C-alpha cells in the first residue's frame, strides 16, 4: 500500500485530529504523522498546504487528499475492512453510523464551553444549561448503544469491539475527564475503557509532552 500521511493539529487541543488518528491506529496500517501546532503565526499557511478546507485533519494517500474526520475514518475502514471499524451486523452498523454522524454535526455547546485540553485540570468549569443538555444526550446515546449492542456483543465499547463510533466520542471522553463532569456508573465504565486504549494513552502522553500551549 502506498504511504499514508495524516496531517493533524497538536494533540493537546485538536479533538478532530484524534478521531481518525485512533481509527488508523486501530487498523495497524503504517502512516506518517505531520503535526501542525495550532494558533501560531504560520498555522493557516501550513494547513492550507495540506488541506483544501484549511482545516485539520487531512489524510494524504496515493495522490488523494481526504479532509474531514469522519470522511477519513470511512476511507480508512475501506482500506482495512478486516479491522472491523464498523460493526458487522447491519442494525448495529446503522446505529453506529447514526451516532457518529450526530457527534460529527452536533453538541455545539459542549464543544464551545468544554474544549479539549489534555494538559490542564479544568474541573468545575464550562458547565452551562445547554452544555448539560448535550452531555445528557451523549450519555443517553452511550447507554442505548451499550444496552442494545455493546453488552450483548461482550465488549466494553459502544458496539462491543472498538469502532469508528468510539473514535468519534473519544474527545468527548477527554472533555468529561478534564472538566470533572459527574456521569453515571455505566458512562464511567465506558470512559475508562476508552482511556485505557493503548493508542489513547499514547496520544495523551504525546499531548502532555508538547511544547505548544495556549488558552483554548
ROZA-700193 format. One line per 8 residues: number of its first residue (from 1); their letters; for each residue x, y, z of N, C-alpha, C. Coordinates in steps of 0.02 Angstrom, whole numbers, m for minus. Example, Ala and Ser with C-alpha at 12.3 -4.5 7.8 and 13.67 -1.06 7.14 Angstrom:
<milos>
1) as) 660:m284:390:615:m225:390:660:m165:390; 642:m112:354:684:m53:357:645:2:394;
</milos>
This chain:
<milos>
1) xxxxxxxx) 42:m60:0:0:0:0:44:62:0; 23:111:m40:60:174:m41:60:207:28; 107:252:38:114:284:103:52:325:120; 35:322:184:m20:362:212:11:417:255; m13:478:246:9:533:289:m53:565:319; m55:569:385:m109:603:420:m83:669:447; m114:723:424:m96:790:446:m144:809:502; m116:826:560:m157:839:619:m135:903:654;
9) xxxxxxxx) m179:928:696:m160:983:741:m125:955:802; m99:1000:844:m64:975:902:m112:938:949; m85:887:982:m127:836:1014:m161:860:1077; m137:913:1107:m169:938:1168:m240:962:1154; m251:992:1096:m314:1027:1085:m354:1001:1025; m324:965:978:m357:951:915:m401:888:920; m462:898:942:m509:842:950:m525:809:883; m532:849:830:m549:819:765:m492:777:738;
17) xxxxxxxx) m430:794:756:m373:754:734:m370:687:770; m390:686:833:m387:625:872:m429:570:840; m487:587:814:m535:537:790:m505:492:735; m483:519:678:m455:475:627:m388:444:647; m351:479:690:m288:450:715:m301:385:752; m352:384:795:m370:323:830:m392:268:782; m432:288:732:m454:238:683:m395:208:646; m349:250:624:m289:224:590:m248:179:635;
25) xxxxxxxx) m239:199:697:m202:157:744:m235:89:751; m301:88:753:m337:25:762:m327:m22:702; m319:5:643:m310:m38:584:m242:m72:583; m193:m41:615:m125:m67:612:m88:m45:549; m120:m5:506:m87:20:447:m32:70:466; 24:65:432:78:113:445:60:180:414; 74:233:451:61:300:425:110:350:454; 122:402:416:164:457:438:119:512:468;
33) xxxxxxxx) 142:541:520:104:592:556:138:660:548; 101:708:523:126:776:517:86:820:565; 119:847:615:86:887:667:96:961:652; 41:998:649:44:1070:639:16:1103:702; 58:1138:740:33:1170:801:m18:1224:784; m71:1227:823:m125:1274:811:m108:1343:841; m143:1393:815:m138:1462:841:m67:1489:841; m30:1473:789:36:1502:779:32:1548:718;
41) xxxxxxxx) 80:1594:709:77:1641:653:73:1607:585; 104:1548:578:106:1514:513:57:1455:509; 13:1448:559:m31:1390:560:m75:1386:497; m108:1439:480:m154:1438:423:m118:1419:358; m60:1449:347:m23:1435:286:0:1362:284; 21:1336:340:45:1266:342:m13:1217:331; m70:1231:360:m127:1187:349:m151:1191:277; m153:1251:249:m176:1259:180:m134:1220:130;
49) xxxxxxxx) m72:1207:147:m28:1168:102:m48:1094:100; m90:1073:147:m109:1002:151:m184:990:145; m224:1041:156:m296:1031:161:m335:1084:123; m378:1065:75:m416:1115:38:m466:1153:80; m486:1125:137:m533:1159:181:m499:1209:226; m432:1206:229:m395:1249:275:m400:1227:347; m420:1164:357:m427:1136:424:m393:1068:429; m376:1050:489:m351:983:502:m408:943:535;
57) xxxxxxxx) m405:877:526:m354:836:494:m366:829:419; m313:804:385:m321:782:317:m277:720:308; m299:676:265:m263:614:250:m240:617:178; m176:604:168:m147:603:101:m126:533:85; m152:506:29:m138:436:11:m141:428:m64; m85:407:m92:m82:388:m163:m109:444:m208; m88:505:m193:m107:563:m233:m176:591:m217; m210:561:m168:m277:584:m149:m273:619:m81;
65) xxxxxxxx) m310:673:m73:m317:706:m8:m389:699:15; m396:673:76:m463:666:106:m463:710:168; m508:758:171:m514:801:229:m579:785:265; m584:806:327:m641:793:371:m632:727:407; m640:730:473:m626:671:516:m667:610:497; m733:619:490:m775:561:476:m761:532:407; m749:575:358:m732:550:291:m667:511:292; m618:534:331:m556:497:337:m568:429:370;
73) xxxxxxxx) m608:427:422:m623:364:455:m657:315:407; m704:340:367:m737:297:318:m686:271:266; m642:313:244:m591:292:195:m546:239:225; m525:249:286:m481:201:320:m517:134:329; m582:137:345:m620:75:353:m621:35:288; m622:69:231:m620:35:167:m551:8:151; m499:44:172:m431:19:162:m417:m44:202; m447:m49:261:m433:m105:306:m498:m136:330;
81) xxxxxxxx) m535:m170:285:m600:m197:303:m597:m249:360; m541:m284:365:m536:m335:418:m527:m305:488; m516:m240:492:m507:m208:557:m573:m199:594; m629:m206:559:m694:m202:593:m710:m133:620; m693:m81:582:m706:m13:607:m780:4:608; m821:m33:572:m893:m30:580:m918:m99:602; m970:m103:642:m996:m169:663:m1017:m210:602; m1010:m275:608:m1029:m320:554:m1105:m325:546;
89) xxxxxxxx) m1141:m322:601:m1214:m327:600:m1244:m264:569; m1292:m273:523:m1320:m216:486:m1353:m166:532; m1393:m189:580:m1428:m142:625:m1377:m104:668; m1329:m141:696:m1278:m109:737:m1238:m59:695; m1223:m77:634:m1185:m32:590:m1224:31:576; m1289:24:563:m1330:83:550:m1332:130:610; m1340:103:669:m1342:144:730:m1273:175:743; m1220:137:731:m1152:163:741:m1140:222:695;
97) xxxxxxxx) m1164:218:633:m1157:274:587:m1199:333:609; m1259:319:634:m1303:373:657:m1273:411:716; m1247:375:765:m1219:410:824:m1155:446:805; m1117:418:758:m1056:452:735:m1073:517:699; m1125:514:657:m1147:574:621:m1174:626:668; m1211:604:720:m1237:652:768:m1180:687:805; m1128:649:823:m1070:679:855:m1036:728:807; m1032:709:744:m998:749:694:m1031:818:685;
105) xxxxxxxx) m1097:820:690:m1133:881:674:m1163:917:734; m1162:885:792:m1198:913:849:m1155:931:908; m1189:942:964:m1157:955:1029:m1112:1018:1028; m1139:1070:998:m1101:1132:990:m1085:1164:1057; m1132:1161:1103:m1120:1193:1169:m1063:1158:1205; m1062:1092:1205:m1008:1056:1237:m941:1074:1206; m938:1076:1140:m876:1093:1107:m853:1164:1124; m902:1209:1132:m886:1279:1144:m863:1293:1215;
113) xxxxxxxx) m898:1265:1264:m883:1281:1334:m834:1233:1366; m825:1174:1335:m778:1124:1363:m733:1100:1307; m691:1144:1282:m645:1125:1228:m595:1073:1253; m570:1032:1207:m523:980:1227:m457:1012:1251; m433:989:1307:m371:1015:1336:m341:959:1378; m288:929:1353:m259:871:1386:m201:889:1434; m191:954:1446:m138:974:1491:m163:1003:1557; m224:1030:1557:m247:1066:1616:m303:1029:1651;
121) xxxxxxxx) m309:1041:1716:m366:1018:1756:m416:1075:1757; m474:1065:1726:m525:1117:1721:m589:1098:1759; m581:1060:1811:m640:1037:1848:m682:1096:1872; m748:1090:1862:m795:1142:1884:m805:1197:1834; m770:1196:1778:m776:1249:1728:m822:1226:1671; m848:1274:1635:m879:1262:1570:m951:1238:1569; m981:1224:1627:m1048:1197:1626:m1100:1251:1617; m1142:1243:1567:m1199:1286:1556:m1261:1241:1548;
129) xxxxxxxx) m1318:1272:1545:m1379:1232:1536:m1378:1195:1470; m1355:1228:1418:m1352:1196:1352:m1300:1140:1351; m1244:1152:1385:m1192:1100:1388:m1216:1039:1427; m1252:1052:1481:m1280:996:1520:m1329:956:1478; m1367:990:1435:m1413:954:1391:m1375:912:1340; m1320:939:1314:m1279:900:1268:m1252:837:1303; m1228:845:1363:m1199:788:1400:m1253:736:1415; m1312:758:1433:m1367:711:1445:m1383:671:1382;
137) xxxxxxxx) m1384:704:1325:m1397:669:1262:m1341:619:1247; m1280:639:1259:m1223:594:1246:m1228:532:1291; m1242:542:1355:m1248:485:1400:m1306:439:1378; m1360:468:1354:m1416:428:1330:m1396:387:1268; m1358:418:1223:m1332:382:1164:m1288:324:1185; m1242:338:1231:m1198:285:1255:m1237:228:1287; m1284:245:1330:m1322:193:1365:m1362:150:1316; m1392:182:1266:m1431:145:1217:m1387:98:1177;
145) xxxxxxxx) m1330:123:1153:m1285:81:1114:m1258:23:1155; m1239:37:1216:m1212:m15:1259:m1265:m69:1274; m1327:m47:1289:m1380:m94:1306:m1399:m137:1247; m1407:m107:1189:m1431:m143:1130:m1378:m183:1095; m1315:m157:1096:m1264:m188:1055:m1200:m206:1093; m1175:m159:1134:m1110:m170:1166:m1109:m228:1214; m1157:m227:1261:m1158:m281:1311:m1173:m349:1280; m1223:m354:1236:m1235:m419:1204:m1174:m446:1165;
153) xxxxxxxx) m1135:m399:1137:m1076:m420:1099:m1018:m439:1145; m1022:m421:1208:m971:m442:1256:m909:m399:1259; m911:m339:1233:m853:m295:1236:m868:m232:1274; m817:m193:1291:m826:m134:1333:m845:m70:1296; m847:m74:1230:m858:m13:1191:m932:m8:1169; m948:44:1133:m1019:57:1119:m1052:m1:1082; m1015:m32:1037:m1043:m88:999:m1005:m152:1012; m976:m157:1070:m937:m216:1089:m864:m204:1077;
161) xxxxxxxx) m841:m217:1015:m772:m203:996:m766:m129:976; m705:m105:975:m692:m35:956:m714:m23:884; m749:33:873:m770:54:806:m758:128:797; m776:152:738:m772:224:723:m814:264:772; m870:236:794:m912:271:843:m872:289:905; m831:243:929:m789:257:988:m736:310:972; m708:307:912:m660:358:893:m693:427:892; m755:430:869:m790:494:865:m804:522:934;
169) xxxxxxxx) m816:479:983:m832:503:1050:m771:508:1097; m713:485:1073:m654:487:1116:m637:557:1142; m641:610:1100:m628:677:1127:m679:699:1179; m741:674:1174:m791:689:1225:m771:658:1291; m745:598:1288:m721:565:1349:m668:608:1382; m621:634:1343:m569:676:1374:m598:740:1403; m648:769:1370:m679:829:1397:m713:816:1464; m751:762:1468:m785:747:1530:m735:734:1586;
177) xxxxxxxx) m678:706:1568:m624:694:1617:m592:760:1638; m574:801:1590:m539:864:1604:m582:910:1647; m647:913:1632:m691:960:1666:m726:929:1727; m708:867:1743:m733:835:1804:m808:827:1805; m837:810:1748:m910:803:1744:m933:738:1777; m982:743:1820:m1010:683:1852:m1054:646:1801; m1042:582:1793:m1080:541:1746:m1104:478:1781; m1146:441:1747:m1172:378:1775:m1117:326:1781;
185) xxxxxxxx) m1125:276:1824:m1075:222:1827:m1063:188:1760; m1116:181:1720:m1109:149:1655:m1067:193:1608; m1079:258:1610:m1038:303:1569:m966:303:1592; m956:301:1657:m888:300:1685:m850:238:1662; m884:181:1661:m852:119:1639:m832:124:1566; m876:153:1526:m860:162:1455:m801:210:1447; m802:266:1483:m747:313:1479:m681:280:1498; m681:239:1550:m620:205:1572:m594:158:1517;
193) xxxxxxxx) m640:125:1481:m619:80:1427:m585:119:1372; m613:178:1354:m583:219:1302:m515:245:1325; m511:270:1386:m448:298:1411:m394:245:1419; m414:182:1426:m365:127:1434:m338:102:1368; m366:123:1312:m340:102:1247:m266:121:1241; m223:75:1220:m152:93:1212:m142:153:1167; m181:158:1113:m174:215:1068:m194:280:1102; m246:276:1143:m268:335:1180:m215:357:1230;
201) xxxxxxxx) m186:310:1264:m132:327:1312:m73:358:1275; m58:332:1216:m3:359:1176:m17:432:1156; m77:445:1133:m96:513:1113:m90:561:1173; m118:542:1230:m118:585:1288:m47:599:1312; m5:547:1313:65:557:1333:100:606:1287; 87:599:1222:118:645:1174:92:716:1183; 28:723:1199:m1:789:1211:33:823:1270; 42:787:1323:72:815:1383:145:836:1372;
209) xxxxxxxx) 177:805:1321:246:822:1307:254:879:1256; 199:902:1228:203:955:1178:226:1021:1208; 266:1059:1170:289:1124:1196:239:1180:1186; 188:1169:1142:143:1224:1125:86:1226:1174; 72:1287:1198:15:1296:1243:m20:1361:1227; m85:1360:1234:m124:1422:1231:m189:1410:1268; m222:1464:1282:m288:1458:1316:m341:1446:1263; m372:1386:1263:m425:1373:1213:m482:1422:1219;
</milos>
